[in-house]
Amino acid sequence: MVKERKNKERLKYMGSRVREERLKQELELADVAYSSELEIPQLSNFERGKSEIYGTSLVLVLAFLNIDPRTLVPKNDH
């Protein structure tokens, strides 16, 4: 139960970091989704911590937004 809660918190944190950066760059969900080979709802759900994205799609999102993967880990998780 604790592990599941912690995983949900991590997922929510990761999604919020992606959303924060997307908004900072004044980009629409469609811009990032298209560049990352994702559907808009998939990216939206990820940003809200409702679902995960993996592998190439995640790498493409991070590269498009120029996000260092190390910043996706909450500081208290190091």
Buried (B, 14 or more C-beta within 10 A) or exposed (E): EEEEEEEEBBBBBBBBBBBEBBEEEEBEBEBBBBBBEBEEEBBBBBBEBBBBBEEEBBEBBBEBBEBEEEEBEBEEEE
